[in-house]
Amino acid sequence: MTGYAIKTHKMSEHRACALLNLSRTAYRYQAKKSEDEVIQEQLLALASKKLRWGFPKMFAYLRNQGYKWNHKRVRRIYRELGLNLRIKPRKRLPKRDPQPLEAPAVANHSWSLDFMHDSLANGRTIRTLNIIDDFNREGLWIEVATSIPSARVIRVLDMLALWRGYPKQLRLDNGPEFISKTFADWAEVRQVKLAFIQPGKPAQNAYIERFNRTYREDVLDAYLFHSIDEVKSFTNDWLEDYNAIRPHQALDDVPPYQFKSNSP
């Protein structure tokens, strides 16, 4: 009100303060920022630039800048601002008892499945579902799509079963598509054993991991794709070459088709 009187009615500061019974010292007082407000500004500025920095890194950075605030005080303000990083909870999985990785004596006994990720030239993410027969490392199928949920995995396996029959077991990691109830029910009805590897130990699924590496080097990393149809076309040609022509060191340097035909 004092400022309004001075500005609008051209009063002097002394007269305006006297009319409103306000001391001139109080009128001239400029509030200073509290230390909490300064801490808030520093934390918010850091959070906007360093999206994956948690409290320890932020506090260490502020200390390195010369600020001497107590870590309890900074942590309290950090929590009040809701800057805590969201931590993805770990999946609760049943205890796994993986079987030794051994090549079966006959075809169609054990298949290995795994997912791979890549992207097109426009940045669009794609996934592939790779399926091989552990007996002769034959690439049975590579499904390419932007999304491959459990229902699509089941559809692909049912399609393969039309001309090969269902395997005795599937060797899998603990991906969400494989541990879903839908997939477990499907396997139980068809009497297919789900042989899960232990979390964080891809070597227990070494056959498909080796296949993935070859597929990535020969196709995904070798070409720049502009559409999913283009990926599918290259993949189908490569898969036929892999099974019929490419020598496989673990199969006495013969391709999977030849190894299968030479087996009793």
N, C-alpha and C positions, 0 to 999 in steps of 0.2 A: 504493500500500500504506500509505503514511503517512496519507493521508486516511481510509482504511478503519479503521486503528487508532484514529484520533482520534474518528471518528464512532461506530464500533461498540463499542469498548472504553473509551470515555470517557477516553482518555489525553490528556495535555497534548501540545502541539506539541513542546516541548523533549524529552520522554521518547520520543515516537514517532520523532522524527528520530534520537535517539541510538541506539535499538534497531536502526534500519535503516542506521545509519552514513551519514546524509544530512544535509547542512548545511541549516540553516533558511532560508538565502538561496536555495538551489536549490529548496527546497520552495515558497517564496513567489513564485518567478519566473513571470511571465505572458508567454507568447510574443507578440510583436508581429507584425502582418501585414507581410509583405515588400511592397516597392513593386510587385513583379510581381503580387501578389495584388490590390492596390488597382487596378492598371491593368486586370486581368481583370474585376473587379467593375464598373468604369466602362464598359468596352467591352460587356460582356454586357447591362448595363442599357440602354445606348444601342441595341444591336441589337434588343432586345425591343420598343422603342418606335418606332424609325426603321428599318423593314424594308428600305428602299431606299437607306440611307446606306452608302456605301463607306468605305474607309480615309481618303481625304483629308478628307471632311466630318467624320468622327468625330474625327480628329486636330485639325482646326481648331476644332471645338467644345470639346474638352478644353483647348486652349490658351486659348480665350476664357474658360474657367472658372477660369483661373489656374494650371493644372498646367504644369510646365516640363519634362516628360519628353522625352527625345530621341526624334525621330520613328523612328529605327531600332529602338529598344527597343519602342516601341508597335507598330510594324509586325510585329516578330517575334512578339509576344504575340497580335496580331490574327490572324496566320496560324496559330499554334498552336491557337487556339480554333476555327479553321475558319469564320471569319466572311466569307471572301471571297465577293463576290456572283457568282452564276453568270451568265456572259455567253453569250447564245444565239449559237452560231456562225453566221456568214453563209453563205448557200447559195452553193455553187460552181456558177455558171451559165456555159454557153458564151457566147462573145461574140455579142451580138445585132446584127443589121444590119437595123433596122426600115425598112419601106417607107413612103414618104410617105402621109399620111392623105388619101386621095382617095375621093370617092364613086364607086362603080362605075357603069358605064353601063347595067347590066342588073340585074334582081333575082336573088337567089339566088347571086350571085357571091362575096360576102364577108359573113360574119356576125361580129359582135363579141360576146364573152362577158365577164361579170364577176360577182363575188360581192358581196353586201351583208350586213351584220349588223344585227340589232336584237334586241329582247327583248319578251316578253309582259308582261302586268300582274303576273304572279307572279314575274317575274325570269328566267324560262326563256329561254335564248338561242335565236334562230332565225337561219337563213341563207336567202338567196335567190340563185338563179342566174338572171341576166338575160341574155336573148339577143335581139339585134336584127339586122335586115337593113340593112347599110350603105347600100344603094341608096336606100331611101325612109324609113329610120329606123323601119321597122315593128317593133313589139314582137312578136317571134315567140312567146316563152314566158317565164314567170317561175315557176321551180320554188321552192316554199317547203317547208322542212323544218328539223329540228334539226341534221341532218348531211347533207352532200352530197359524198361521196367521188368519186373518178374514175369508178368503176363506175356511179354514178347519173348523172353528167354524160353518160357515153356512152349510157346508156339514154334520156335525154331527147333527145339529138341523133338517135339512131336513130328515135325516135318522130316527131320533126319531119320526118325524111327520108322517112317513109312517104307524106307528102302534099306535100312540097316538093322532095324530092331532096336530095342532099348538096351543100353549097356547094364552091366551088373552094378557099376558104381560110377560116380562123378567125383573127380577131385577138384576142390574149390577153395577159394579164399573166403574171408568172412565179410564180403561185400553185402550191402543191404538187400540187393536183389536175391542173393542166395540164402540169406538167413530168414527170409520172410515166411510167414505161415502158409501163404499161398503156394510157395515153392516146396515147402516141406510136405504139404498135403499131396501135391502132385507126385512127388517122389515116393511117398508111402503107397499110394494107389497103384503105381506102376512097379513097385518093388525094386526101386533103384536106391542103392545106398549112397548117402551123401558123405563123402570122405573129406572133412574140412581140415585144412592145415592150421597150424597155430598162428595167432595174430603176429604180424611183424616178422614172419619167417618165410619169405617167398621161395627160398631154396627148396622147401618141401614140395613145391609145385614146379620143379625145375624144368620139366619137359615143355610146359606151355610158356614159361618165362623165356626159354631159349627160342622158341617159335616166335614169340612176340618181338624179340630183339631182331631176328632176321626180317620179319615183316616191316618193322619200323625202318631198318636200314635200306631195304630194297624198295619200299613203296612210300611210306608216310614221310620220311625225311628226304627222299630222293626227288619228289615232285611237288609242285605247287598246284593244289586242286582248287577249282572254282565252284564245284557243285558236288553234292553227294552222289549223283549218278556217275560222275567222273571217277570218284573214289571207288565205287562199286565195280565199274568196268575194269579199272587197273587191277583191283584186288582179285577179281575172278580170273583174269589172265595170269596173274602172278601165282595164284593158288594152284592152278593146273600145272604150271611150270615147276612149282615146288614139289608137287606130288609125283610128277612123271619124269622130270629131267634132272633136277638138282641133286647131285650126290650128297648123301648124308653120312657123315663120319661115323656116327654111332651105329649105322646100319651096314657096316663094311663097305662104305662108299658107294652104295646104290640108292636110288630114290625110293620113297615109301611104297609106290605101287609095285615096283620090281621086288622089293623085299617081301611084300605080302604074297606075291605070286610064287616066290621061291620057298615059302614056308610050308611045312606039311599041314 
